[in-house]
Amino acid sequence: MIPQEFEYSAPATLREAFELIADGERKILAGGMSLIPLMKLRLAAPEHVVDLGRVPGLNHIAEQGSVIHIGATATHHDVEISPVIRARCPLLSETASHIGDVQVRNRGTIGGSVAHADPAADYPAALLALEAQIRIASAKSDRTVPAAEFFLDPFTTALEAGEIVIEVLVPAEAGSEGYRYEKVEHPASGFAIVGVAVRIQKRGRGISFARIGVTGLGPHAFRAIEAEKLLENGADVEQAIATIGAGEEANSDLYASADYRHHLARVHARRAISVALTRAS
């Protein structure tokens, strides 16, 4: 299908972009892998699209003070192959490699994905497990929001009118950490039916530190905090993963029922924890 007519702007500066979206009625285009398909299906019909592709300073990946700064227009491919991310935050690189296909990874951006907040997107699980923060700004403000407070509901985030995702801030991982992203991929869309991101640190034969992010199961990604606590307190893996998704509203559709998604979350959490433990040193 063809989208309805719309006005297009490609600002050359961030200030200009803020001015263009000040009324809150315009759609921001980063990579276009979410917005353009919606416009073609006429599920989104913005009158004005503001393209951030020419705005300088938004496509960067650098470590500053043990924090990885990832610009909003860095592509999934950039995240996947970045030497900085592979060395200091390999869970995020691994997660990026699972997104869509080659074409999507070369065009889609981390900022666009985060702002779109698809409940089946891959990044949110990893960003929650990594305890990342999202830097968002407008013409009048510049603030940082923890990932745990950013993803609110399907396609709903903490972004307010006139705000843009500027960068994603990820603490550099400890060298002794084990990690893994496990995903059940929808065969048509490539989105996660369920995805589980895990970080582990070992202490002797036990686990001293655990972080588990889950996507696809519910209306938004979430931390499996109860499972994390059980692992850190010496419970076995089966006892811990049995709590994943407890109390969470589970998605259900023609492809996977709520019960099946709960089952997949436990199965793939077990696999992710097993690999993370093997990788932990």
C-alpha positions as CSV (number, residue, x, y, z in Angstrom):
1,M,0.0,0.0,0.0
2,I,1.0,3.6,-0.3
3,P,0.9,6.0,2.6
4,Q,-1.2,9.1,2.6
5,E,0.5,12.4,1.6
6,F,2.7,14.0,4.3
7,E,5.1,16.8,4.7
8,Y,8.8,15.8,5.1
9,S,11.6,17.7,6.9
10,A,15.2,16.8,7.3
11,P,16.6,19.2,10.0
12,A,20.4,19.8,9.9
13,T,20.6,20.4,13.7
14,L,19.1,19.1,16.9
15,R,17.8,22.5,17.7
16,E,15.9,22.6,14.4
17,A,14.5,19.2,15.1
18,F,13.2,20.3,18.4
19,E,11.5,23.3,16.8
20,L,9.9,21.1,14.2
21,I,8.3,18.7,16.8
22,A,7.5,21.4,19.4
23,D,3.7,21.0,18.8
24,G,3.9,17.2,19.5
25,E,1.8,16.4,16.4
26,R,4.7,15.3,14.1
27,K,6.4,11.9,13.8
28,I,10.1,11.4,14.1
29,L,11.9,9.2,11.5
30,A,15.1,7.5,12.6
31,G,15.8,4.4,10.6
32,G,12.2,4.0,9.4
33,M,12.0,0.2,10.1
34,S,8.9,0.8,12.3
35,L,7.3,4.0,11.1
36,I,7.4,3.4,7.3
37,P,5.6,-0.1,7.4
38,L,2.9,1.5,9.7
39,M,2.5,4.3,7.2
40,K,2.3,2.0,4.3
41,L,-0.5,0.1,6.0
42,R,-2.1,3.4,7.1
43,L,-1.9,2.3,10.7
44,A,0.0,5.6,11.1
45,A,-0.9,8.7,9.1
46,P,1.3,11.6,10.3
47,E,0.9,14.9,8.5
48,H,4.5,15.7,9.0
49,V,7.6,13.4,9.3
50,V,10.8,14.8,10.7
51,D,13.9,12.8,9.6
52,L,16.8,12.7,12.1
53,G,19.2,11.1,9.6
54,R,21.1,14.4,8.9
55,V,21.4,15.6,12.5
56,P,25.0,15.4,13.6
57,G,26.1,14.0,16.9
58,L,23.5,11.3,17.1
59,N,25.4,8.4,15.6
60,H,28.2,7.6,18.0
61,I,29.4,4.7,20.2
62,A,32.0,5.5,22.8
63,E,33.0,4.6,26.4
64,Q,33.1,7.5,28.9
65,G,33.8,6.7,32.5
66,S,32.8,3.0,32.3
67,V,29.5,3.9,30.6
68,I,28.9,3.1,26.9
69,H,27.2,6.0,25.1
70,I,25.2,4.9,22.1
71,G,23.7,7.6,19.9
72,A,20.1,7.3,18.9
73,T,20.8,6.9,15.2
74,A,23.4,4.2,15.6
75,T,22.1,1.2,13.6
76,H,21.6,-2.3,14.9
77,H,24.5,-3.3,12.7
78,D,26.7,-0.6,14.3
79,V,25.8,-2.0,17.7
80,E,26.4,-5.6,16.6
81,I,29.9,-5.0,15.2
82,S,31.1,-2.2,17.5
83,P,34.5,-3.2,19.1
84,V,33.6,-1.1,22.1
85,I,30.3,-2.9,22.7
86,R,31.7,-6.3,21.9
87,A,34.4,-5.9,24.4
88,R,32.6,-4.0,27.2
89,C,28.9,-4.9,26.7
90,P,28.7,-8.1,24.6
91,L,25.1,-8.9,25.7
92,L,23.9,-5.9,23.7
93,S,26.0,-6.8,20.7
94,E,24.6,-10.4,20.8
95,T,21.0,-9.1,21.1
96,A,21.5,-6.7,18.1
97,S,22.5,-9.7,16.0
98,H,19.1,-11.3,16.5
99,I,17.1,-8.3,15.2
100,G,15.2,-8.8,12.0
101,D,17.4,-9.5,8.9
102,V,20.5,-7.9,7.4
103,Q,18.5,-5.1,5.7
104,V,16.7,-4.2,8.9
105,R,19.9,-4.2,10.9
106,N,21.5,-1.9,8.4
107,R,18.7,0.7,8.5
108,G,17.0,0.3,11.8
109,T,18.4,2.3,14.8
110,I,18.6,1.7,18.5
111,G,16.9,5.0,19.3
112,G,14.0,4.3,16.9
113,S,13.5,0.9,18.3
114,V,13.6,2.1,21.9
115,A,11.2,4.9,21.2
116,H,8.8,2.7,19.3
117,A,8.6,0.3,22.3
118,D,7.2,-2.7,20.4
119,P,6.3,-5.3,23.2
120,A,8.1,-8.0,21.1
121,A,11.3,-6.0,20.4
122,D,14.6,-7.5,21.3
123,Y,16.5,-4.5,22.8
124,P,14.3,-3.9,25.8
125,A,15.1,-7.3,27.4
126,A,18.9,-6.6,27.1
127,L,18.6,-3.0,28.2
128,L,16.7,-4.0,31.4
129,A,19.2,-6.8,32.2
130,L,22.0,-4.2,31.6
131,E,20.3,-1.6,33.8
132,A,20.7,0.9,31.0
133,Q,19.4,4.4,31.0
134,I,17.7,6.4,28.2
135,R,18.7,10.0,27.7
136,I,15.9,12.1,26.3
137,A,15.8,15.8,25.5
138,S,13.6,18.6,24.2
139,A,14.0,22.2,23.5
140,K,13.6,22.9,27.2
141,S,14.9,19.8,29.0
142,D,17.5,17.1,29.0
143,R,16.8,14.1,31.3
144,T,17.9,10.5,31.8
145,V,15.3,7.7,32.6
146,P,16.2,4.2,33.7
147,A,15.1,1.6,31.2
148,A,12.9,0.0,33.9
149,E,10.9,3.2,34.0
150,F,11.0,4.0,30.3
151,F,8.9,1.1,28.8
152,L,5.4,1.6,30.1
153,D,2.9,-0.3,27.9
154,P,2.7,-1.5,24.3
155,F,4.2,1.3,22.1
156,T,4.1,3.6,25.1
157,T,7.2,5.1,26.8
158,A,8.2,7.8,29.2
159,L,8.7,10.2,26.3
160,E,6.7,13.4,26.5
161,A,5.5,15.7,23.7
162,G,8.5,17.4,22.1
163,E,11.1,15.0,23.4
164,I,13.6,12.9,21.4
165,V,15.7,9.9,22.4
166,I,19.2,11.2,22.2
167,E,21.3,8.3,23.4
168,V,21.3,5.0,25.3
169,L,23.6,4.8,28.3
170,V,24.8,1.3,29.2
171,P,27.2,0.5,32.1
172,A,30.2,-1.4,31.0
173,E,30.0,-5.1,32.0
174,A,32.5,-6.6,34.4
175,G,35.0,-8.9,32.7
176,S,33.9,-11.9,34.8
177,E,30.3,-11.7,33.7
178,G,28.5,-14.4,31.7
179,Y,25.7,-13.3,29.4
180,R,23.2,-14.7,26.9
181,Y,20.2,-13.6,24.8
182,E,17.8,-16.4,23.9
183,K,14.9,-15.8,21.6
184,V,11.9,-17.6,20.0
185,E,11.6,-15.8,16.7
186,H,8.3,-15.3,14.9
187,P,8.9,-16.9,11.5
188,A,7.3,-14.1,9.5
189,S,8.2,-10.9,11.4
190,G,11.4,-11.9,13.1
191,F,10.1,-10.3,16.4
192,A,10.5,-12.1,19.6
193,I,7.6,-14.4,20.6
194,V,9.6,-14.5,23.8
195,G,13.1,-13.3,24.4
196,V,15.3,-13.6,27.5
197,A,18.5,-11.7,28.3
198,V,20.6,-12.9,31.2
199,R,23.7,-11.5,33.0
200,I,25.4,-13.7,35.6
201,Q,28.4,-13.5,37.9
202,K,29.5,-16.6,39.8
203,R,30.8,-17.0,43.3
204,G,32.4,-20.4,43.8
205,R,29.7,-22.9,42.6
206,G,26.9,-20.4,43.2
207,I,25.7,-17.1,41.7
208,S,26.5,-13.8,43.2
209,F,24.8,-11.6,40.7
210,A,21.9,-12.2,38.3
211,R,19.9,-9.9,36.0
212,I,17.1,-11.2,33.7
213,G,15.2,-9.2,31.2
214,V,12.2,-10.6,29.4
215,T,10.5,-9.4,26.2
216,G,7.5,-10.7,24.2
217,L,5.8,-12.3,27.1
218,G,3.7,-9.3,28.3
219,P,2.6,-5.9,27.2
220,H,6.1,-4.5,27.8
221,A,9.5,-5.9,28.7
222,F,10.2,-6.5,32.4
223,R,12.9,-7.6,34.8
224,A,12.3,-11.0,36.4
225,I,13.3,-9.7,39.8
226,E,12.1,-12.6,41.9
227,A,14.0,-15.1,39.8
228,E,17.1,-12.9,40.1
229,K,16.8,-12.9,43.9
230,L,16.3,-16.6,44.1
231,L,19.5,-17.3,42.0
232,E,21.5,-14.9,44.2
233,N,20.2,-16.5,47.3
234,G,21.3,-20.0,46.3
235,A,18.1,-21.4,44.9
236,D,18.4,-23.9,42.0
237,V,17.7,-22.7,38.4
238,E,14.4,-24.6,38.1
239,Q,13.0,-22.9,41.3
240,A,14.1,-19.5,40.0
241,I,12.7,-19.8,36.4
242,A,9.4,-21.1,37.7
243,T,8.7,-17.5,38.9
244,I,9.3,-15.8,35.6
245,G,6.2,-14.1,34.4
246,A,4.2,-14.8,37.6
247,G,1.7,-12.0,38.1
248,E,2.4,-10.6,34.6
249,E,-0.3,-10.2,32.0
250,A,0.8,-12.5,29.1
251,N,0.2,-11.7,25.5
252,S,-1.9,-14.2,23.5
253,D,-2.5,-14.4,19.8
254,L,-3.0,-16.8,16.9
255,Y,0.6,-17.9,17.0
256,A,1.2,-18.3,20.7
257,S,-1.2,-18.5,23.7
258,A,-0.5,-16.9,27.0
259,D,0.3,-20.3,28.6
260,Y,2.6,-21.2,25.7
261,R,4.5,-17.9,26.1
262,H,4.9,-18.6,29.8
263,H,6.3,-22.0,28.9
264,L,8.7,-20.6,26.3
265,A,9.9,-17.9,28.8
266,R,10.9,-20.7,31.3
267,V,12.5,-22.9,28.7
268,H,14.6,-20.1,27.2
269,A,15.5,-18.6,30.6
270,R,16.9,-22.0,31.5
271,R,19.0,-22.1,28.3
272,A,20.2,-18.5,28.7
273,I,21.3,-19.1,32.3
274,S,23.1,-22.3,31.3
275,V,25.1,-20.5,28.6
276,A,25.7,-17.4,30.8
277,L,27.1,-19.7,33.6
278,T,29.4,-21.4,31.1
279,R,30.7,-18.0,29.8
280,A,31.2,-16.6,33.4
281,S,34.7,-16.7,34.6
